[in-house]
Amino acid sequence: MLDIRLLGGFAVQVDGTDVPDDAWRLRKARSLVKLLALAPGHRIHREQAYGLLWPGKEDARALNNSLHQAMYAARRALDTANAGGAGILALRDDLLSLNGDVTVDAVELEAAIAAASDGPAKGFYADDQALVEAILHHTGTGSRRSFECQIMDVADDIAYSVHDLEDSLKAGLLTVADFRRVPPNRLVGDVNKHLLRLRKTVSEEALRYELSQIADRLEHLEHKAGRAAWKMLARDLIHDFACSVTLQPDDRIDASPANRIRIEILKAFESHHVIYNPRVTTLGYKGKEVLRRLFAVLDQGKDSVGLLPENWGDEYERTLLDGNEPARKRVICDFLANMTDSYAMRFYSRLFVPGQGSFYEVL
């Protein structure tokens, strides 16, 4: 039995024998085992491992070497517990897997929580009645979002609006000049639509003023710090927004009204200039078409079996023999979902682009 502990620190046991901490010679070896421990069925495609363990790395040979080094180090670590590392950690048909009887504490905890949620209603001691009533006064009994959920919502709004801004500046999708242009009417409408629940509105002048303030701050930081200006601007905005989060008079957890307006302006501005920018939308359309065509060609019954890597082809063929259409389509969905962007484009090119792909290329 392979027992993996992820909560409170990483530890591995094989049939009751500990794998010593110093046996893990490479950090990536630990990361690979953790990744497989949490993956459905304890298996992932090698391309998925590339994207998660070595993000941004593109060289196929270097990625393959890095993966094999991590696998070798992980197997050697498991061997110290007389485990037979090569049998436990396997790579077959581009599918990485942990084999045998595997238990993971984090997975067991999640299952226990799920099981408990289906059991008897939770209770509390009579001595805690006043405390429970005080909490319910702020969070409600379920008809309203919980205290924690409200904190998460405002944190997400701050993080996404600010970091999308930073990423867009880095990518050249936004410049100082964009903040100084006259905003379209629909931008004002989008902001006010999200402010309805606060019974507040902004005028075009107020919106232009807020955007010009960001432009002024950005210009100042660029003059002072160059390319580091984007990160400094993001830091300042996160500080402003996060420090204003508090319990509002209507019992909501949110940024101050003034900063909530700034957040909504930033979100609407980024949506108009970035999310719906042709440089972005055309890539989104291309990705959608790639997936649509791959799904169509891979779900043609017995003719598709030979197009899939062996492990996926076997699973697809079983669903054909069972006559289970939902399961058949699910196999294709899972296969596509396991792809990284680069693998999807290579697979697509191999199928549809003349001259691409090779007999010797491993799928």
Secondary structure in CASP SS format (residue, H / E / C, confidence):
PFRMAT SS
TARGET T0000
AUTHOR 0000-0000-0000
METHOD secondary structure of the structure
MODEL  1
M C 1.00
L E 1.00
D E 1.00
I E 1.00
R E 1.00
L C 1.00
L C 1.00
G C 1.00
G C 1.00
F C 1.00
A E 1.00
V E 1.00
Q E 1.00
V E 1.00
D C 1.00
G C 1.00
T E 1.00
D E 1.00
V C 1.00
P C 1.00
D H 1.00
D H 1.00
A H 1.00
W C 1.00
R C 1.00
L C 1.00
R H 1.00
K H 1.00
A H 1.00
R H 1.00
S H 1.00
L H 1.00
V H 1.00
K H 1.00
L H 1.00
L H 1.00
A H 1.00
L H 1.00
A C 1.00
P H 1.00
G H 1.00
H H 1.00
R E 1.00
I E 1.00
H E 1.00
R H 1.00
E H 1.00
Q H 1.00
A H 1.00
Y H 1.00
G H 1.00
L H 1.00
L H 1.00
W C 1.00
P C 1.00
G C 1.00
K C 1.00
E C 1.00
D C 1.00
A H 1.00
R H 1.00
A H 1.00
L H 1.00
N H 1.00
N H 1.00
S H 1.00
L H 1.00
H H 1.00
Q H 1.00
A H 1.00
M H 1.00
Y H 1.00
A H 1.00
A H 1.00
R H 1.00
R H 1.00
A H 1.00
L H 1.00
D H 1.00
T C 1.00
A C 1.00
N C 1.00
A C 1.00
G C 1.00
G H 1.00
A H 1.00
G H 1.00
I H 1.00
L E 1.00
A E 1.00
L E 1.00
R E 1.00
D C 1.00
D C 1.00
L E 1.00
L E 1.00
S E 1.00
L E 1.00
N C 1.00
G C 1.00
D C 1.00
V E 1.00
T E 1.00
V E 1.00
D H 1.00
A H 1.00
V H 1.00
E H 1.00
L H 1.00
E H 1.00
A H 1.00
A H 1.00
I H 1.00
A H 1.00
A H 1.00
A H 1.00
S H 1.00
D C 1.00
G C 1.00
P C 1.00
A C 1.00
K C 1.00
G C 1.00
F C 1.00
Y C 1.00
A H 1.00
D H 1.00
D H 1.00
Q H 1.00
A H 1.00
L H 1.00
V H 1.00
E H 1.00
A H 1.00
I H 1.00
L H 1.00
H H 1.00
H H 1.00
T H 1.00
G C 1.00
T C 1.00
G C 1.00
S C 1.00
R C 1.00
R C 1.00
S C 1.00
F H 1.00
E H 1.00
C H 1.00
Q H 1.00
I H 1.00
M H 1.00
D H 1.00
V H 1.00
A H 1.00
D H 1.00
D H 1.00
I H 1.00
A H 1.00
Y H 1.00
S H 1.00
V H 1.00
H H 1.00
D H 1.00
L H 1.00
E H 1.00
D H 1.00
S H 1.00
L H 1.00
K H 1.00
A H 1.00
G C 1.00
L C 1.00
L C 1.00
T C 1.00
V H 1.00
A H 1.00
D H 1.00
F H 1.00
R H 1.00
R C 1.00
V C 1.00
P C 1.00
P C 1.00
N H 1.00
R H 1.00
L H 1.00
V H 1.00
G H 1.00
D H 1.00
V H 1.00
N H 1.00
K H 1.00
H H 1.00
L C 1.00
L H 1.00
R H 1.00
L H 1.00
R C 1.00
K C 1.00
T C 1.00
V C 1.00
S C 1.00
E H 1.00
E H 1.00
A H 1.00
L H 1.00
R H 1.00
Y H 1.00
E H 1.00
L H 1.00
S H 1.00
Q H 1.00
I H 1.00
A H 1.00
D H 1.00
R H 1.00
L H 1.00
E H 1.00
H H 1.00
L H 1.00
E H 1.00
H H 1.00
K H 1.00
A H 1.00
G H 1.00
R H 1.00
A H 1.00
A H 1.00
W H 1.00
K H 1.00
M H 1.00
L H 1.00
A H 1.00
R H 1.00
D H 1.00
L H 1.00
I H 1.00
H H 1.00
D H 1.00
F H 1.00
A H 1.00
C H 1.00
S C 1.00
V C 1.00
T E 1.00
L E 1.00
Q C 1.00
P C 1.00
D C 1.00
D C 1.00
R C 1.00
I E 1.00
D E 1.00
A C 1.00
S C 1.00
P H 1.00
A H 1.00
N H 1.00
R H 1.00
I H 1.00
R H 1.00
I H 1.00
E H 1.00
I H 1.00
L H 1.00
K H 1.00
A H 1.00
F H 1.00
E H 1.00
S H 1.00
H H 1.00
H H 1.00
V H 1.00
I H 1.00
Y C 1.00
N C 1.00
P H 1.00
R H 1.00
V H 1.00
T H 1.00
T H 1.00
L H 1.00
G H 1.00
Y H 1.00
K H 1.00
G H 1.00
K H 1.00
E H 1.00
V H 1.00
L H 1.00
R H 1.00
R H 1.00
L H 1.00
F H 1.00
A H 1.00
V H 1.00
L H 1.00
D C 1.00
Q C 1.00
G C 1.00
K H 1.00
D H 1.00
S H 1.00
V H 1.00
G C 1.00
L C 1.00
L C 1.00
P C 1.00
E H 1.00
N H 1.00
W H 1.00
G H 1.00
D H 1.00
E H 1.00
Y H 1.00
E H 1.00
R H 1.00
T H 1.00
L H 1.00
L H 1.00
D H 1.00
G C 1.00
N C 1.00
E H 1.00
P H 1.00
A H 1.00
R H 1.00
K H 1.00
R H 1.00
V H 1.00
I H 1.00
C H 1.00
D H 1.00
F H 1.00
L H 1.00
A H 1.00
N C 1.00
M C 1.00
T C 1.00
D H 1.00
S H 1.00
Y H 1.00
A H 1.00
M H 1.00
R H 1.00
F H 1.00
Y H 1.00
S H 1.00
R H 1.00
L H 1.00
F H 1.00
V C 1.00
P C 1.00
G C 1.00
Q C 1.00
G C 1.00
S C 1.00
F C 1.00
Y C 1.00
E C 1.00
V C 1.00
L C 1.00
END
